[in-house]
Amino acid sequence: MPDTLEHGLTRYFTPEQLAKIRNAKVFIAGCGGLGSNIAHMLVRCGFRHLTLLDCDRIDASNLNRQFFFPDQVGQNKAEALAETLLRLNPALCLRTLVQRVENAAEVPALTQHDDILVEAFDGPQSKAAFVSGAVQTGKPVVCATGIAGYGNTDAIVTRLMGANLYVVGDGQTGIDQCPPLAPRVMVAAAKQADLVLQLVLEGAPLDV
């Protein structure tokens, strides 16, 4: 028996479910605290096709919450994340984009081949530009706002806003007010990843 992640997943998913997961194409805008953790959770669920976008480099201050390691400090986040994910599953089909999202108009072209669009930026300008452009595509969009600080993780919930925009967070605690720390950031990332999985396996979630 091959000792691989994909073989192990056959214990938890039916062949039909695994086919849906493996064929789904997910665009992740931002590879920091949210995006890096979303990506690695999706890969652990069997997702193969990910686009990873980020223009930043890894800093020592990122290691408290992001899926990176000390020897990767200074590397581009999207490229370093891709290398790490390939250690989990060498069969991945990853596209890395080392660039910014400057305005909403460029998002539809960037994401034209993807099925689900995930916003995971820290900066409000990039966040707003990506979400504005993403919702215009009509595809499911999963974003986050209000995840900083510590305590009261039950306040991090998922809301459906409009026809195709899912928002995870408490909607209040931004990183301009509180430090971004691993527990709340990872709770939000897990909820975003879980929502992507649910969208792929079941369509629009019934419990949002």
TITOR-685489 format. One line per 3 residues: for each residue x, y, z of N, C-alpha, C, CB. Coordinates in steps of 0.001 Angstrom, whole numbers, padded with zeros to 6 digits, always signed. Glycine has a CB too. Example, Ala and Ser with C-alpha at 12.3 -4.5 7.8 and 13.67 -1.06 7.14 Angstrom:
BEGIN
+013190/-005690/+007800/+012300/-004500/+007800/+013200/-003300/+007800/+011308/-004473/+009046 ~ +012850/-002250/+007080/+013670/-001060/+007140/+012900/+000030/+007870/+014084/-000598/+005725 .
//
This chain:
BEGIN
+000839/-001203/+000000/+000000/+000000/+000000/+000875/+001256/+000000/-000950/+000004/+001228 ~ +000629/+002185/-000868/+001429/+003404/-000885/+001168/+004242/+000365/+001130/+004224/-002146 ~ +002241/+004716/+000965/+002131/+005505/+002194/+002074/+006985/+001825/+003328/+005216/+003160 .
+000920/+007436/+001347/+000782/+008806/+000871/-000449/+009463/+001474/+000706/+008840/-000655 ~ -000466/+010784/+001412/-001629/+011545/+001865/-002873/+011135/+001094/-001383/+013051/+001711 ~ -002770/+011045/-000224/-003943/+010750/-001048/-004482/+009351/-000766/-003598/+010888/-002531 .
-003601/+008392/-000528/-004079/+007056/-000185/-004812/+007089/+001155/-002905/+006053/-000136 ~ -004268/+007822/+002108/-004911/+007909/+003410/-006289/+008522/+003360/-004063/+008691/+004336 ~ -006511/+009442/+002413/-007803/+010110/+002313/-008921/+009172/+001868/-007705/+011265/+001356 .
-008580/+008051/+001264/-009617/+007102/+000845/-010351/+006504/+002030/-009007/+005992/+000010 ~ -009792/+006667/+003203/-010451/+006196/+004424/-011588/+007125/+004844/-009434/+006074/+005561 ~ -011542/+008380/+004400/-012470/+009394/+004896/-013462/+009906/+003852/-011696/+010547/+005434 .
-013126/+009770/+002572/-014000/+010263/+001514/-014347/+009130/+000552/-013333/+011432/+000757 ~ -015534/+009219/-000046/-015903/+008268/-001092/-015148/+008622/-002367/-017442/+008272/-001340 ~ -015062/+007695/-003321/-014408/+008025/-004598/-015052/+009228/-005286/-014451/+006822/-005534 .
-016374/+009338/-005194/-017076/+010460/-005815/-016688/+011780/-005139/-018606/+010249/-005739 ~ -016599/+011781/-003819/-016201/+012987/-003101/-014764/+013373/-003438/-016354/+012783/-001591 ~ -013883/+012393/-003462/-012484/+012678/-003780/-012339/+013240/-005189/-011638/+011415/-003634 .
-013151/+012747/-006121/-013097/+013269/-007486/-013487/+014746/-007515/-014021/+012456/-008412 ~ -014531/+015118/-006777/-014943/+016524/-006708/-013831/+017386/-006116/-016229/+016669/-005871 ~ -013238/+016912/-005029/-012186/+017671/-004351/-010973/+017834/-005257/-011780/+016981/-003040 .
-010552/+016748/-005887/-009340/+016783/-006716/-009510/+017631/-007956/-008943/+015386/-007119 ~ -010731/+017759/-008445/-010973/+018530/-009669/-011244/+020004/-009405/-012133/+017941/-010420 ~ -011580/+020358/-008174/-011913/+021752/-007856/-010672/+022637/-007944/-012537/+021851/-006449 .
-010867/+023843/-008457/-009781/+024810/-008601/-010067/+026002/-007684/-009626/+025270/-010094 ~ -009132/+026247/-006762/-009324/+027271/-005740/-008248/+028344/-005877/-009294/+026647/-004322 ~ -008687/+029580/-005898/-007779/+030734/-005965/-007669/+031323/-004568/-008285/+031814/-006995 .
-006445/+031437/-004048/-006220/+031989/-002714/-005425/+033285/-002855/-005468/+030966/-001794 ~ -006063/+034403/-002557/-005448/+035720/-002663/-004886/+036116/-001306/-006468/+036775/-003168 ~ -003580/+035982/-001165/-002908/+036249/+000101/-002424/+034955/+000725/-003840/+036989/+001066 .
-001139/+034892/+001040/-000549/+033658/+001579/+000058/+033885/+002953/+000517/+033117/+000626 ~ -000593/+034744/+003738/-000121/+035017/+005089/-000814/+034145/+006115/-000328/+036470/+005431 ~ -001245/+034773/+007226/-001845/+034018/+008314/-003067/+033230/+007904/-002206/+034934/+009414 .
-003930/+033830/+007126/-005109/+033115/+006632/-004754/+032195/+005469/-006190/+034107/+006201 ~ -004198/+032775/+004410/-004005/+032022/+003181/-003100/+030818/+003305/-003467/+032907/+002154 ~ -001987/+030957/+004035/-001067/+029826/+004159/-001724/+028665/+004898/+000213/+030256/+004885 .
-002510/+028986/+005920/-003184/+027934/+006684/-004377/+027358/+005929/-003640/+028475/+008030 ~ -005112/+028194/+005215/-006198/+027695/+004365/-005642/+026713/+003348/-006926/+028861/+003649 ~ -004552/+027093/+002697/-003977/+026248/+001648/-003551/+024899/+002196/-002787/+026942/+001000 .
-002886/+024889/+003331/-002385/+023604/+003810/-003514/+022731/+004327/-001346/+023811/+004902 ~ -004594/+023342/+004850/-005751/+022538/+005262/-006474/+021955/+004044/-006728/+023391/+006100 ~ -006580/+022734/+002978/-007220/+022215/+001762/-006411/+021069/+001165/-007388/+023336/+000723 .
-005095/+021218/+001144/-004257/+020135/+000626/-004434/+018880/+001470/-002773/+020557/+000600 ~ -004537/+019028/+002776/-004740/+017863/+003652/-006107/+017220/+003412/-004608/+018275/+005130 ~ -007029/+017951/+002805/-008340/+017397/+002456/-008367/+016802/+001055/-009403/+018470/+002571 .
-007270/+016923/+000330/-007209/+016308/-000994/-007265/+017258/-002165/-008296/+015360/-001127 ~ -007368/+018565/-001929/-007379/+019522/-003032/-006019/+019502/-003732/-007717/+020956/-002522 ~ -006057/+019532/-005051/-004831/+019491/-005851/-004550/+020787/-006588/-004910/+018372/-006840 .
-005604/+021491/-006997/-005447/+022644/-007887/-005622/+023945/-007102/-006466/+022577/-009054 ~ -004522/+024611/-006801/-004562/+025869/-006070/-003760/+026930/-006819/-004018/+025686/-004637 ~ -004298/+028143/-006835/-003522/+029305/-007258/-003191/+030100/-006002/-004305/+030183/-008312 .
-001918/+030424/-005823/-001433/+031127/-004632/-000884/+032480/-005060/-000341/+030292/-003881 ~ -001512/+033558/-004570/-001091/+034916/-004949/-000598/+035672/-003726/-002253/+035688/-005622 ~ +000591/+036224/-003818/+001115/+037103/-002761/+002391/+037749/-003274/+001384/+036311/-001427 .
+002604/+039017/-002948/+003811/+039704/-003384/+004815/+039881/-002249/+003455/+041053/-003968 ~ +004442/+039535/-001028/+005290/+039783/+000136/+006299/+038670/+000371/+004438/+039958/+001366 ~ +007301/+039012/+001173/+008287/+038034/+001615/+008080/+037698/+003093/+009715/+038563/+001377 .
+008516/+036531/+003480/+008328/+036054/+004850/+009247/+036821/+005791/+008599/+034532/+004947 ~ +008658/+037280/+006893/+009390/+037992/+007933/+009322/+037174/+009217/+008814/+039429/+008150 ~ +010286/+037369/+010091/+010292/+036634/+011359/+009005/+036876/+012149/+011508/+037038/+012204 .
+008410/+038060/+011998/+007179/+038367/+012727/+005979/+037583/+012212/+006889/+039843/+012642 ~ +006118/+036923/+011057/+005030/+036118/+010498/+004959/+034727/+011111/+005192/+036002/+009000 ~ +006046/+034277/+011715/+006144/+032883/+012132/+005219/+032537/+013293/+007559/+032571/+012513 .
+004649/+033550/+013967/+003753/+033266/+015093/+002411/+032707/+014645/+003529/+034521/+015904 ~ +002082/+032798/+013333/+000742/+032393/+012914/+000687/+031846/+011483/-000194/+033563/+013035 ~ +001735/+031994/+010719/+001700/+031608/+009316/+002411/+030275/+009103/+002338/+032695/+008447 .
+002004/+029530/+008079/+002510/+028184/+007842/+003861/+028226/+007134/+001505/+027374/+007018 ~ +004830/+028827/+007846/+006195/+028924/+007355/+007164/+028551/+008473/+006491/+030349/+006823 ~ +008444/+028437/+008110/+009460/+027986/+009035/+010644/+028946/+009020/+009912/+026563/+008689 .
+011465/+028964/+010090/+012545/+029946/+010169/+013484/+029961/+008972/+013336/+029700/+011389 ~ +013748/+028798/+008372/+014662/+028779/+007233/+014050/+029362/+005964/+015111/+027372/+006968 ~ +012757/+029724/+006017/+012108/+030323/+004846/+012011/+031842/+004942/+010721/+029741/+004669 .
+012463/+032423/+006046/+012423/+033880/+006193/+013197/+034527/+005046/+013011/+034318/+007569 ~ +012580/+035514/+004426/+013167/+036211/+003291/+012667/+035728/+001949/+014636/+036077/+003333 ~ +012059/+034534/+001915/+011532/+034014/+000658/+010155/+034607/+000365/+011453/+032479/+000703 .
+009784/+034587/-000909/+008438/+035012/-001278/+007426/+034040/-000698/+008286/+035106/-002814 ~ +006336/+034569/-000169/+005358/+033725/+000523/+004690/+032718/-000403/+004301/+034587/+001172 ~ +004261/+033145/-001567/+003562/+032235/-002470/+004471/+031081/-002893/+003056/+032993/-003706 .
+005719/+031406/-003234/+006644/+030379/-003704/+007073/+029443/-002579/+007868/+031026/-004331 ~ +007310/+029995/-001392/+007695/+029164/-000250/+006554/+028247/+000164/+008121/+030039/+000934 ~ +005344/+028780/+000133/+004181/+027970/+000487/+004009/+026818/-000499/+002911/+028837/+000520 .
+004196/+027096/-001772/+004078/+026046/-002781/+005073/+024926/-002522/+004289/+026623/-004179 ~ +006304/+025276/-002193/+007329/+024267/-001912/+006930/+023392/-000724/+008683/+024941/-001638 ~ +006390/+024015/+000314/+005996/+023261/+001502/+004809/+022361/+001206/+005659/+024211/+002652 .
+003846/+022861/+000460/+002663/+022062/+000135/+003032/+020852/-000710/+001626/+022916/-000599 ~ +004006/+020998/-001577/+004433/+019879/-002412/+005092/+018778/-001593/+005389/+020364/-003485 ~ +005566/+019110/-000414/+006086/+018073/+000476/+004941/+017216/+001009/+006878/+018703/+001645 .
+003776/+017827/+001197/+002597/+017078/+001633/+002059/+016191/+000526/+001509/+018030/+002103 ~ +002033/+016750/-000696/+001505/+015994/-001831/+002214/+016421/-003113/-000026/+016197/-001964 ~ +003152/+015627/-003586/+003884/+015985/-004814/+003015/+016010/-006062/+005012/+015019/-005028 .
+001784/+015513/-005983/+000901/+015486/-007145/+000133/+016788/-007342/-000071/+014348/-007018 ~ +000391/+017771/-006504/-000339/+019036/-006601/-000054/+019748/-007916/+000022/+019946/-005433 ~ -001058/+020500/-008375/-000913/+021377/-009538/-001083/+022809/-009026/-001970/+021028/-010682 .
+000029/+023470/-008775/+000009/+024785/-008138/+000429/+025871/-009126/+000931/+024801/-006907 ~ -000258/+027007/-009024/+000138/+028189/-009799/+000469/+029281/-008795/-001000/+028650/-010806 ~ +001652/+029870/-008876/+002037/+030947/-007975/+002098/+032268/-008737/+003395/+030642/-007311 .
+001513/+033291/-008125/+001510/+034630/-008706/+002155/+035588/-007710/+000059/+035090/-009069 ~ +003309/+036117/-008053/+004007/+037058/-007178/+003640/+038469/-007634/+005570/+036831/-007211 ~ +002524/+038949/-007127/+002024/+040261/-007560/+000981/+040777/-006587/+001430/+040181/-008980 .
+000636/+042031/-006755/-000421/+042666/-005969/-001725/+042633/-006744/-000044/+044119/-005607 ~ -002818/+042841/-006043/-004109/+043113/-006673/-004365/+044602/-006491/-005280/+042231/-006049 ~ -004241/+045346/-007564/-004333/+046804/-007497/-005768/+047305/-007594/-003507/+047422/-008598 .
-006582/+046621/-008393/-007960/+047098/-008560/-008881/+045933/-008901/-008038/+048184/-009662 ~ -010165/+046182/-008738/-011163/+045129/-008930/-011226/+044642/-010373/-012527/+045626/-008505 ~ -010912/+045500/-011316/-011067/+045162/-012731/-010172/+044010/-013171/-010776/+046371/-013576 .
-009045/+043810/-012485/-008120/+042757/-012910/-008478/+041384/-012347/-006715/+043115/-012495 ~ -009385/+041322/-011387/-009685/+040059/-010706/-010353/+039029/-011620/-010575/+040323/-009513 ~ -011365/+039380/-012410/-011994/+038360/-013256/-011019/+037634/-014175/-013068/+038990/-014086 .
-010070/+038339/-014753/-009098/+037684/-015632/-008146/+036795/-014845/-008305/+038727/-016418 ~ -007721/+037265/-013663/-006819/+036475/-012824/-007440/+035151/-012406/-006426/+037265/-011590 ~ -008758/+035163/-012182/-009440/+034009/-011592/-010322/+033262/-012585/-010276/+034454/-010424 .
-010127/+033503/-013873/-011069/+032970/-014866/-011116/+031450/-014905/-010712/+033485/-016228 ~ -010040/+030775/-014507/-010011/+029317/-014588/-010303/+028649/-013240/-008660/+028857/-015104 ~ -010674/+029437/-012240/-010883/+028897/-010894/-012367/+028806/-010560/-010166/+029764/-009853 .
-012692/+027909/-009620/-014087/+027654/-009256/-014516/+028403/-008005/-014303/+026177/-009053 ~ -013628/+028527/-007026/-013919/+029186/-005759/-012808/+030179/-005473/-014062/+028156/-004600 ~ -013163/+031378/-005049/-012203/+032456/-004839/-012130/+032783/-003352/-012592/+033715/-005662 .
-010920/+032724/-002801/-010715/+032946/-001371/-009890/+034205/-001169/-010022/+031729/-000712 ~ -010419/+035125/-000396/-009692/+036360/-000053/-009037/+036159/+001308/-010654/+037617/-000037 ~ -007709/+036390/+001375/-006965/+036181/+002613/-005912/+037270/+002808/-006303/+034797/+002609 .
-006233/+038491/+002423/-005300/+039607/+002540/-005364/+040230/+003934/-005598/+040666/+001472 ~ -004259/+040894/+004326/-004244/+041699/+005541/-004678/+043135/+005252/-002848/+041686/+006170 ~ -004154/+043695/+004163/-004401/+045104/+003864/-005812/+045368/+003385/-003431/+045585/+002832 .
-006455/+046403/+003924/-007840/+046702/+003545/-008017/+047068/+002075/-008355/+047822/+004389 ~ -007027/+047718/+001461/-007164/+048113/+000065/-007156/+046897/-000858/-006043/+049076/-000325 ~ -006201/+045991/-000644/-006157/+044769/-001453/-007382/+043909/-001211/-004891/+043968/-001148 .
-007804/+043850/+000047/-008992/+043074/+000409/-010221/+043589/-000338/-009232/+043131/+001931 ~ -010425/+044896/-000288/-011596/+045495/-000931/-011543/+045323/-002443/-011698/+046980/-000577 ~ -010363/+045521/-003042/-010233/+045394/-004491/-010527/+043971/-004934/-008831/+045810/-004946 .
-009969/+042983/-004230/-010182/+041601/-004646/-011638/+041194/-004489/-009290/+040664/-003843 ~ -012229/+041494/-003343/-013613/+041084/-003110/-014552/+041752/-004105/-014038/+041422/-001677 ~ -014337/+043037/-004371/-015199/+043747/-005328/-015149/+043111/-006700/-014793/+045212/-005429 .
-013949/+042742/-007133/-013833/+042099/-008430/-014307/+040668/-008423/-012427/+042150/-008896 ~ -014084/+039962/-007317/-014443/+038545/-007238/-015947/+038333/-007279/-013877/+037933/-005973 ~ -016698/+039151/-006570/-018153/+038944/-006535/-018773/+039157/-007908/-018806/+039888/-005517 .
-018106/+039943/-008755/-018630/+040183/-010096/-018553/+038948/-010982/-017880/+041318/-010745 ~ -017716/+037995/-010604/-017571/+036779/-011412/-018756/+035833/-011245/-016283/+036057/-011041 ~ -019512/+035996/-010164/-020618/+035092/-009885/-020191/+033800/-009205/-021330/+034768/-011151 .
-018886/+033607/-009024/-018381/+032414/-008357/-018450/+032597/-006834/-016925/+032112/-008807 ~ -018445/+031503/-006064/-018421/+031655/-004605/-017152/+032373/-004163/-018523/+030280/-003913 ~ -017317/+033350/-003278/-016200/+034122/-002741/-016194/+033963/-001225/-016301/+035631/-003149 .
-015062/+033570/-000677/-014927/+033345/+000762/-013883/+034314/+001291/-014534/+031861/+001081 ~ -014302/+035234/+002162/-013362/+036225/+002686/-013441/+036264/+004211/-013654/+037626/+002093 ~ -012596/+037096/+004823/-012564/+037185/+006288/-012352/+038626/+006717/-011453/+036283/+006873 .
-012963/+038972/+007841/-012757/+040283/+008444/-013078/+040203/+009930/-013628/+041363/+007748 ~ -012170/+040740/+010741/-012380/+040714/+012182/-011898/+039425/+012813/-013834/+040913/+012495 ~ -010551/+039242/+012841/-010004/+037979/+013347/-008834/+038197/+014293/-009564/+037100/+012192 .
-008533/+039446/+014646/-007329/+039751/+015422/-007570/+039601/+016922/-006850/+041166/+015115 ~ -006490/+039692/+017680/-006576/+039621/+019136/-006684/+038201/+019645/-007748/+040414/+019621 ~ -007293/+038067/+020821/-007463/+036748/+021427/-008773/+036718/+022195/-006273/+036403/+022361 .
-009234/+035506/+022497/-010476/+035351/+023249/-011708/+035396/+022373/-010576/+036413/+024294 ~ -012806/+034872/+022912/-014125/+034901/+022281/-014078/+034410/+020833/-014693/+036314/+022330 ~ -013518/+033236/+020631/-013480/+032690/+019273/-014869/+032326/+018763/-012582/+031466/+019228 .
-015857/+032208/+019674/-017216/+031922/+019223/-017801/+033074/+018413/-018109/+031623/+020414 ~ -017193/+034265/+018531/-017670/+035416/+017754/-017241/+035335/+016299/-017159/+036714/+018365 ~ -016319/+034438/+015979/-015881/+034266/+014593/-016878/+033336/+013907/-014412/+033691/+014514 .
-017754/+033935/+013137/-018841/+033188/+012497/-018809/+033441/+010993/-020224/+033592/+013093 ~ -019654/+032710/+010278/-019754/+032857/+008828/-021087/+033486/+008466/-019590/+031496/+008123 ~ -021033/+034511/+007638/-022255/+035188/+007192/-022305/+035178/+005667/-022316/+036651/+007736 .
-023495/+035005/+005128/-023701/+035125/+003685/-024168/+036540/+003398/-024736/+034069/+003157 ~ -023402/+037248/+002578/-023728/+038631/+002241/-023897/+038729/+000736/-022628/+039618/+002747 ~ -025138/+038792/+000289/-025404/+038770/-001130/-025519/+037343/-001627/-024319/+039512/-001886 .
-025480/+037186/-002934/-025732/+035873/-003516/-024553/+034925/-003407/-026107/+036023/-004947 ~ -023326/+035451/-003404/-022166/+034552/-003500/-020989/+034949/-002623/-021707/+034485/-004913 ~ -021198/+035827/-001627/-020110/+036296/-000771/-020287/+035772/+000650/-020045/+037835/-000770 .
-019321/+034965/+001081/-019310/+034419/+002437/-018217/+035141/+003234/-019071/+032860/+002423 ~ -018576/+035661/+004401/-017643/+036442/+005213/-017452/+035758/+006562/-018154/+037900/+005404 ~ -016203/+035435/+006882/-015840/+034787/+008139/-015191/+035808/+009059/-014890/+033585/+007894 .
-015583/+035837/+010326/-014958/+036728/+011300/-015986/+037332/+012227/-014187/+037827/+010598 ~ -015509/+038216/+013121/-016449/+038916/+014001/-016840/+040276/+013444/-015847/+039084/+015388 ~ -016175/+040662/+012340/-016519/+041922/+011686/-016038/+043155/+012403/-017972/+042011/+011528 .
-015223/+042996/+013464/-014833/+044155/+014266/-013342/+044249/+014550/-015565/+044131/+015555 ~ -012731/+043180/+015008/-011362/+043254/+015514/-010343/+043130/+014393/-011125/+042169/+016551 ~ -009898/+044282/+013898/-008903/+044314/+012839/-007494/+044362/+013397/-009139/+045501/+011935 .
-006495/+044106/+012541/-005115/+044094/+013008/-004606/+045508/+013301/-004219/+043420/+011974 ~ -005373/+046540/+012928/-005011/+047895/+013310/-005373/+048173/+014764/-005697/+048902/+012398 ~ -006195/+047286/+015364/-006623/+047455/+016748/-005963/+046454/+017685/-008123/+047326/+016842 .
-005760/+045234/+017198/-005235/+044144/+018012/-004186/+043380/+017204/-006380/+043192/+018478 ~ -003243/+042720/+017895/-002240/+041946/+017154/-002842/+040699/+016529/-001088/+041556/+018071 ~ -002347/+040298/+015375/-002798/+039033/+014781/-002082/+037865/+015464/-002534/+039014/+013240 .
-002835/+036992/+016119/-002273/+035889/+016893/-002805/+034558/+016377/-002599/+036052/+018390 ~ -002028/+033518/+016580/-002310/+032225/+015967/-003707/+031679/+016245/-001310/+031241/+016430 ~ -004194/+031655/+017493/-005477/+030968/+017720/-006646/+031524/+016915/-005822/+031032/+019169 .
-006878/+032835/+016976/-008029/+033391/+016259/-007812/+033375/+014750/-008305/+034817/+016726 ~ -006586/+033646/+014315/-006301/+033606/+012881/-006564/+032207/+012335/-004841/+034030/+012600 ~ -006132/+031187/+013071/-006295/+029823/+012581/-007735/+029343/+012671/-005400/+028888/+013354 .
-008485/+029843/+013654/-009919/+029528/+013702/-010595/+030050/+012438/-010586/+030143/+014973 ~ -010281/+031294/+012077/-010882/+031881/+010877/-010427/+031140/+009621/-010522/+033374/+010771 ~ -009142/+030811/+009552/-008631/+030078/+008390/-009304/+028720/+008267/-007111/+029904/+008488 .
-009490/+028050/+009403/-010151/+026735/+009385/-011589/+026861/+008908/-010117/+026089/+010783 ~ -012273/+027909/+009331/-013653/+028111/+008889/-013709/+028403/+007391/-014304/+029258/+009677 ~ -012749/+029174/+006892/-012723/+029440/+005447/-012454/+028152/+004670/-011647/+030502/+005107 .
-011481/+027362/+005126/-011167/+026103/+004445/-012344/+025138/+004507/-009923/+025454/+005063 ~ -013003/+025066/+005656/-014150/+024177/+005815/-015292/+024588/+004891/-014625/+024173/+007270 ~ -015460/+025894/+004723/-016509/+026394/+003837/-016215/+026029/+002389/-016653/+027912/+003979 .
-014953/+026140/+001978/-014574/+025731/+000620/-014884/+024254/+000420/-013069/+026007/+000357 ~ -014523/+023426/+001392/-014788/+021990/+001296/-016284/+021726/+001185/-014208/+021251/+002511 ~ -017076/+022426/+001982/-018525/+022240/+001951/-019120/+022685/+000621/-019179/+023007/+003094 .
-018614/+023791/+000083/-019102/+024266/-001209/-018822/+023249/-002312/-018460/+025610/-001560 ~ -017657/+022623/-002264/-017293/+021646/-003285/-018127/+020374/-003167/-015811/+021307/-003183 ~ -018338/+019912/-001943/-019030/+018636/-001749/-020550/+018756/-001776/-018609/+018030/-000445 .
-021085/+019910/-001349/-022532/+020017/-001184/-023160/+021192/-001921/-022854/+020125/+000259 ~ -022350/+022068/-002489/-022922/+023280/-003055/-023088/+024321/-001967/-024269/+022988/-003735 ~ -024032/+025221/-002116/-024226/+026298/-001146/-024535/+025726/+000230/-025357/+027238/-001598 .
-023772/+026105/+001269/-024026/+025596/+002616/-025409/+025959/+003116/-022989/+026122/+003574 ~ -026010/+025052/+003864/-027359/+025279/+004400/-027330/+025912/+005776/-028125/+023974/+004462 ~ -026159/+025909/+006418/-026083/+026352/+007812/-025477/+027727/+007979/-025294/+025376/+008608 .
-025418/+028530/+006922/-024870/+029887/+007009/-026009/+030875/+007201/-024044/+030244/+005739 .
//
